[in-house]
Structure formats: structure tokens, C-alpha cells
């Protein structure tokens, strides 16, 4: 039955359930009386929605609080075990898979190293499928209990139904229109139920950004930039509370903005990209050119050596990196006027404490004074698991939007 504004009774019911769920998830536990003012729903609607969700096992009681002169008020919360979500971080050094309940408690994890920088898409897909099967087995969770799997990947993600869903364009690692979702469903056929799970694929910087905005250093900000600095560089730009995606979810490739005309060759093939100066690979290359000799063969350990080194060559590389990073942030400040910039990603978290004062100084030097004075530059709070946590929020967000219903009849779409 349709209402005058075009919304059906089913739409209204889903909207009411979603409003209750979202407030309880992010602000709970709350009583039924507290839910009324924050959701704008009547006490009758709150009671009906709460009764439905409790009967379905989506909500549960979480104790009681005294009220003014009346009976104690029962608190409600989202039941942590009413479903499970998985997050996958497809990086350039490893594939990380984590399984969570709805309270973000980690139930199991699996990691697979990548020696080739993630260039072999078939191997990456095999690692993802193996990792998902492993975490489900370790936690004793059936694939049918998964609300969905979110994946954070390098590059641009587009949805192409003719090619089986999410397709990834990651120029820096040689992925040209890789049909990742279709490949993953094929690879998952060996694990019962995994081929039919909803998969949502998004750029890794965006999944990291969503995690920091929901649970970390971005909380409370309406306009922010979450910077991912790893082997490469990306950013999630949040304007008025919404991550900007562009026409094909390609916005946020901040690492490929030109910082120096005819500068260093970037992995993407262009010259002078920010990534060539700020990414871990670019930092290590410049250190080696200046005479640095890291003992470690893996990128993460080698970068740690660079940061700890007390020699002129290492200091020069780090000082130059801080200035380029500050100049890149200044561009973001001038373009988007964010109130907060968060530095994250494994390399950003590793180098950030050493570089942060110089980065703030360089940002102030290159940005317009008025917006720069109102933009705080801070470190991420969620550690190296932020991309994985953010990836897991993709099916979680769908679950909350749908009012606590897991829709397996329609394929999930990329978050843009």
C-alpha cells in the first residue's frame, strides 16, 4: 500500500527500524524513552519496532537505569551475536581477513603475505577465499551467519553487472579491469555457502576513512580528510558527513596529484606524483639512492629502519617527505576546507609520530592561512587494522540501513 508521498508502509517500517538500530548501535544502550526524542518516533512506534527487533534477536536487553520517580527503565542494545561480518584488507604487502561480531569484537583473523606487491590478482583472490574459510572455521561460524563481506582494495572500484559485479582498476599494481567479485565467487565455490555471501568492494582509503569516521579520530567531524599512507597514498574526503566518490568511485586518488613538474617517476607511470615522495616505496627508494642500506627485505621493516636511522641521508629523506606531505595536505585544505585531517595507513602510523610536527609546519607554510588555522592534523586511532575494520562496516552499514534485515537476494554495491 502506497502513501501520499510515494513511500509504502514497508518503506516506513524499514526506515523506523533503521533509525532505532542506528541510534542504538552508535549511542546505545538506550531506553525506549530515550529513543523517542533522538529518532523523532512516537512512543507507540518505538515500542512496536523494539518488540519486533527483540523477537528477531536483533536487539537485546542490557540492564536497567533508575527513572525519576517511576519504574526503572530497561536499556536496549544491538545484540552482538545476531550476525557476523568479515573485513578484508587487500594491501600490497599482505591480505588480511578478520571476522567480527556486531560489537566489533574480533573473533578470528588470517593473514597471507604478498611477495609481488599484489600484482597477481589470481593469487590475491585465492588468499581471500582461503582466509575467509579459515576465519569461519576458527570461530565456528557458518557462512550462512555472515551478513556480508567487505573488501578494501587499492585503486578505483566500479560496478559492472555484465562482468559479475565489482571491477577494480589499480594502475599502480597492474590491475586493469580485474573482475574481482566474479573471481572471488568462483574461488569460493569450494567453501560451503561462501559463493552466495554478499560481497561489497570499495577503495581501501575509503574503507579506512569510514572506520576512522565511525570509531576513530574522525568521530564528530562533518568535514574531514582521512589519509592512507602505505606503499602508496590515498585519501577519503568527507564533506558534510558523506564520503565523496566522484562519477565512478575514483575520487580520493590523492597520491596521484602532481607535486613536481617532471619530477620522480611514479608507479602509475606519471611523473611528480605525491606518492613518489610520500609513499613507503618512494621513501625507501630515495634513501637507497642516498646511500642507505636497510637490512630488512620486507617494506615495513625497511621503513622502520629508515625512521630509526640517525644519519644525514635518512634525516634528509624524512625531512623532504614531511615537506611534501605537508604541501599535499595544504592542497586538501585549500580545496575542501576540512576541520580535521587524519594520518593513517601502516606507513603513516609508523612515520607519523616522527614527521607530524614538520608536516603541520609545512601545511601552514603552503596552505591559505584562514582554512589552515581551522584544520587539525591528527594521527589515526585504529591502528593497522583500520582498513579491515572499515571494510567490515560496509555490510554492517547495509544491515543498519535495511533495518536489521540481511538482504541476500540482491548483490551489494560498492560504497562510493
N, C-alpha and C positions, 0 to 999 in steps of 0.2 A: 504494500500500500504506500503510495507516494504522498508526501506532504506538500504544502503550497510552495515551499522554497526548493522543491525538487529532490529533497532528501527523503529517503524511505525510512520507515520505522527501524529497519535493520541498520541503516547508516547511523541513526540517532543512538541506537543501543550500543553499537561499536564505539562511537565517539564518547559516550558516557563511560563505558568500561575502560577505554584508553585513558581518559582523564583521571579516573580513580587510580589506575595502575601506575601511571607516570608519577603522580604525586607521592604515592606510597613507595615507589622504587627509589626516587631521588630524595625524598624528605621524610620517609617513614622511619619507625612506626608512627601511625596517626590514628586517632579515634574517628568514629563516624561523624561526630560533631565537628571535629577539626577539618574533615574533608569537605564539608559543605561550603564554607567561605572560600577555600582555595580553588575548588573546582567550579563554583557557581551553580551547583546542582542542588535540588531540593532535598530535604531530609528523606523523603519517600524514595526518590531516585537513588540516593546513596544506599539506603537500606536494601533496595532491590538488587542493585549492582553488587554490593558486598555479599549478599546471600548467594547470588549466582556464582561468584568467583570463589567463595569458600566451598560451595558444593562441588565445584570442579577441581578443587585442590590447588588453585592458583594463589589464593590468599589463605593466611592462617592467623590465628590469634597470637599476640605477642605480649601477654600480660595486661595489666590494667593500671590506671592512674586515678588518683582521687579527683573528684569534681567538687565545685563549690556548693556544698550543702546537699548534694544529691548522691546517687549511687556511683560507685567507681566506673570510669569509662574504659571499655575494652579497646585495646590497641590492636591495629591490624598491620600486617606487613605482607610483602610478596613472599610466597613460600620458596625458599632457596632450591629445594629439590623438585619443584614442579616441572622442571625441564633442564636440559643441559645445552651448552653452547660451546663450539670449538672455534679457536682462532688460529690462523696460520700466518706466519711471517716469512714470506719468500724474500730473503735477503740475497746479498751477493757473496756472503761468506758461509751461510748456513740456511737450512729450512728448519723453522721451529714451529711445533704444533703443541697447543695447550688445550686442555679440556677444563671447563669451569661449570659450576652450578650457577644459579641466577644471582647469588650473593657475591659472585666473582671469586669464590674460593677455588683455587687451583686443585683439581683432582688428579691430574696426570699430565706429563709432558714428554715429548720426544724431540730430539734434535738430530739432524743429519748434516754433516759438513759438506760444503761445495768447494771443490778444489779449482774449478774452472770459472769462478765468478758467476755461476748461474747461467752460463750460455747454452747449455744443453737442456732445452725445455723438457724433453722426454725424461731425462734423469730427475729434474725438479719435480715433475708430476708423479713419478714413481715414489720419490721421497715423501711427497704429501700424502699419497694414498697409504703408504706403509706407516707413516706417522699417525694418521687418523685411526687406522686399525689398531695400532699399538696402544694409543691412549684409551681407546674404548675398552680394550681387553684389560689393561692395567686397572682401570676404575670399575670394571664390571658393569659397564653401561652398554645397552644395546643401541644400534644405530637408530632404531625407531624412537628412542627417547631424545634424540637430538632435535632441537628447534631449528638448527641450521649450522652451517659452517661459513665463517667469514674469512676471506683471504686478502692480505695486504701484499701487493706486488710492486716491483719497480715499473715505471713507465706509465703510459696512457692506457686506460681501460675503456672499451666501448662495448656496447651490447649489439650483437649481430645475430638475430634469431636464425638466419639461414646457415650460420656456422655453429649453431648449438649453444649460443649464449655469449658469455663474456669472452672478448678477444683482446689480447694485450699487445701493445706496440711499445717495446722497450728498446729504443735505438742503441743505448749505450752497451747493452749486453747482446745485441744482435737478434732480438726477438722482433720479427716483422709480421704482424697479424697472426700471432700464436693463438689458436682456438683453445685457450686454457681450460675453460669449463667443460667443453666436449671431451678433451683429452682426459680430464680428471674423472669424468663419469665413466669413460671406457676403462681407465686404470682401476677404478673402484669396484668393478663388477666382481672381483674375487672376494670381496668382503661383503657379507650379507647386509643388504639394506643401504650401503653407503652410496650406491649409484643413484638412489632416489632421494637423497637428502637435499634440501635447498642449499645451493651454494651462492654466495654473494661475493663478488670480486671488486676491489677498489684499489686505487693507488695507495702505496704504503704510507706516504706522507699524510694522506687524508685519514687513514685509519689511526695513525699516531695522533693526529690533531683531534680527532673525535675523542680518543681516550683522555688526552690531557684536558680537553674542554669539559668532559663529563666528570672526571675523577681526579684530575691533577692540577697543574699550575695554571690552567686556563679557566678554572671554575669562577663564575661570577662575571667574567668579561663578555661583552657583547661584540666587541671588535678586536680581533687578535690575529696573530700570525704564529703558527707552530712550525718551527724549522726542524727538518730532519737532516742531520749531518752524519753520514755514514761513509761508505766507499764513494757514494755520490751525494748529491744535495737536492732536497726538495722542500716544499712548504705547503702547509694548509692555511689558506686565507679565509678567515671567518669574518663576515660582515653582518651586523645586526643579528648575530646568533646563528647564522647559517653559513656552512662551508661553500665557498664559491667554486663552481665546477666548470664553467665555460660551456661551449656548444657540444663538446664531446668528452667531457670529464678530463680534459687535458690541462686545465688551469692548474697552476702550482708548480710548474717546471722551472722554478726559480733558479735552480743550478745552471740553467742554460740561458740565462740572461748575460749579455756581453758586458764584461767588466774592463776589457782592454782590447782595443783595436789591434788586429794582427798579433794577438797575444799567444799564449801557450795553446797547443793543440789539445782539445778536449776529447774525451772518449766518444762523444757523439759525432766527431768529425769536424766540428766548427772550431774556430779559434777564439781565445779570450774569454771563455765561459767562466762564470764564478766557480763552478765545480772543479775546474782545473787548478784552482788556487786554494779552495777551501775543503774539498773532499779529502778523505783519508788517502786515497790513491795519489792525488795530486800533491799532498803534503809530503808523503814518503818519497815520491819521485824527486822533488826539489831537494830534499835532504840528501838523497844519494848523489845527486848531481853536485852538491856542495861538499861531498866527501864523507857524508855519514854512512856508517856501515852497521845497520841493525843485525843483530844475531838471529832474531826470530825470522822464520819463513812465512808465518801467517800474518795477515794485515793488522789484526787487532793487537797482537803482541808487539809488532814492529812499531805501531803508533805509540804504544805505551813507552817504548824505549826512547822514541823521539821526544816525548813530553818530559821524560825524566832526565834526558841528556843535558849535561851542563857544559856545553861547548859553544863557541861562537856561531858555527853553522846551524846548529839546532835552534839557538835563540833567534837567529835571523829569519829562519823559516817560520817559526811560531809568531814572531812579530809581524811578518808580512801577511801571514794567514789572518791574524786578528784584524789588521787594517782592511784587507779585502772583505772579510766577513762584516765588519762594521759598515763599510761602504755599501755592501749588498743589502744590509738591514736598513740603511738610510734610504735606499730606493723604495723599500717596502713602506717605510714611514711616510715618505713623500707621496706615494701612490695611494695608500689605503688608510693612513691616519689611525693605526691601531692603538689601543690603550695598553696592549701587552704583547710582547714578543717573547716566545718561549724557545729556548735552545734545547734540542733533544736529539735522538738518534745515538747509536753506540759511540760514534766518534765525537759527537757534540758533547755527550756526557763525560767522555774521557778527557777531552781537551778543554771543555768549558771552564772549569774552575781556574785553570791556568790562564785562559785567554779573556775571561769575562771583563775585567777592568779595562783592558785595552780595547775590547770590542765596544764597550759603552763609550769610551772616549772617541773612537773613530766614528761611531754613529753620530755623535754630537757634532763632530767636525764636518761631516758630509751631508747631514740632513738639514732641512729647514728648522730653525730654532723653535718655532711655536709648537709644531707637532712633536718634535723630538723631546721637548721638555715634558710632554704629557704621555710619553710611551715608556713603560717599564720593561727592561730586558732582564729576563729571569731564566733560571735553569728548570728543565723538566723535572717532574716529581715522581714519575712512574718507572724510571729505570729502563733497562734494555728490553723489558717485556712490553713496552708501551704499544708497539705495532701489533703484537699478538692480542693484547687486551682490546685495542681498538678494533681489530678485525672481528673479535668475538662480539663486539657491540653491534655489528651490522645485523646479524639475525636477531639479537636482543631488541634492537630498535624496531624491527619489523613486528616482533611479538607484542611489544607495547603498543605500537600503532594499531595493531589488529585487535586490541582489547583482550589479549591473553589467549588468542587462538593461533595455533601453528598452521599456516596455510601451506600444504604440500601439493595442492592442485595447480599452483601457478609458480613459475620459476621466479626466483628473486632477481631483482635488478640491481645493477651497480649503484652505490651511493655516489652522488656527484657533488 
